[in-house]
């Protein structure tokens, strides 16, 4: 009888803690990172933070796969994508490094239902890889131009495309900005406030690409006073490629931006959706408001010391 009561009390305590507190993570995630051809993104600093953010949700078992250094022999680089429910890319890679075999394997992985999360710098990668551009919807830099597709933005409440020639990808100083939800019924954004503030970050603008099968979930106004376009630029997107689901966040340049509670929440929810098609996570009580930023101090403390 005592043994029964003890088990019942333990069970009740676990239920009170909530499922994420005791359930074994069952969504395998690969974070794919590595050296790019430029010093623009500190993946060595951001990958451990992304890993912690996902693991904190209690749903994800996360492993890191690091690509070879730029200029290395990629002929033997063949990650086993099929071992994972979802791939989160923190890789800003130029064209010409991955073998056709590896590129084909990744295309088939997503097309057959594998999840893909495009995080910030990953939308800079592989500008001439047609399938990759279809997966990410829009991207910038690395000599992308209108050849990749038009510039997509919101104008008068509607998604608009502009085929004006010119390079893709710009941003101003890393300042706080407000996001506006454009699809409140998508599982990722369902239950989030209509507007909220995001901590200081790069607000990408003039991103160009095919924009096919792309649902813009949230936008931010690109202020001309900060090298902006004067348009509402896509910040969060959900896409489909074959049977695969893709969540694309243009935010999170550094640890300070990742520490913004909205980034953490949307990354966790977006990764779950990409893996399963559903979102089971609740909106946290400290989610930012329309006029107030909210950050997690424990994440902010993971930022590298200046100069490192």
Secondary structure, 3 states (H helix, E strand, C coil): CHHHHHHHHHHHHHHHHCHHHHCCCCEEEEEEECCCCCCCCCHHHHHHHHHHHHHHCCCEEEEEEECCCCCCCHHHCCCCHHHCCEEEEECCCCCCCCCHHHHHHHHHHHHCCCEEEEEHHHHHCCCCCHHHHHHHCCECCCCCCHHHCCEEEEECCEEEEECCCCCCCECCCCEEEEEEECCCCCCCCCCCCCEEEEEEECCCECCECCCCCEEEEEEEECCHHHCCCCCEEEEEEEEEECCEEEEEECCCCCHHHHCEHHHHHHHHHHHHHHHHCCCCCCCCCCCCECCECCECHHHHCCCCCCCC
